[in-house]
Amino acid sequence: MTGRQRGSAWIAVVAAAVVVAAVLVVGASLWATAGDVEISLAGWIALVLGGLVALALGIGLMALVFISSRRGYDEPE
């Protein structure tokens, strides 16, 4: 890796860290302003099902990437 590439990599790492920190600050402030909010049973069910569907979608897409790579579908012809 050249010096210029190392510098670019550090800039990307710092930018990512700043974005993560900003998201955490905004999330914490929104959490604090929400106050005492209750979630109904239907809300908990929707939250759990949404999380499971997102997890299944991510796992399925990653499995397709690995299968495609191992079978050579990604290779140029």
Contacts in CASP RR format, 6 or more apart in sequence:
PFRMAT RR
TARGET T0000
AUTHOR 0000-0000-0000
METHOD contacts of the structure
MODEL  1
MTGRQRGSAWIAVVAAAVVVAAVLVVGASLWATAGDVEISLAGWIALVLG
GLVALALGIGLMALVFISSRRGYDEPE
1 9 0 8 1.000
39 47 0 8 1.000
68 74 0 8 1.000
END
